[in-house]
């Protein structure tokens, strides 16, 4: 099973975005995951990791929630 961590910048106000992504991941993959956790951060971070591997980093790409869910789904099937 897979564990997903969503780390978001508290001062930047990214909590709602993190909650939306968490909901999308749970809606599509709930039975295939061990956990989806939120981690509070700072300095503009918004990063999603599956089993410690970065599947999305705000500094590298625009957020495409469907693509994030696909990447995580691919990891659960590997």
C-alpha positions, 0 to 999 in steps of 0.5 A: 500500500502507498502513503501520500504526504501533502506538504503545504505553506501555511503563511501562503494560505495553501491549506485549501488547495492541500485539502482539495488535493487530498479530497481528490486523491481519496476520491480516486484511490481511497481503497489503494492507500494506507494514508494521505497526510497533510504536513504544514510547511513554510517558504512557499512549499507545496509538494506531494510525495508518494512513499517519499518520492515527489510526484508534484512540486509547485516550483517545477510545474503547475498543479494538475490534480488529475495528473497527480492522481494518475501518478499516484495510481501508477505507483499503487499498481507497480 
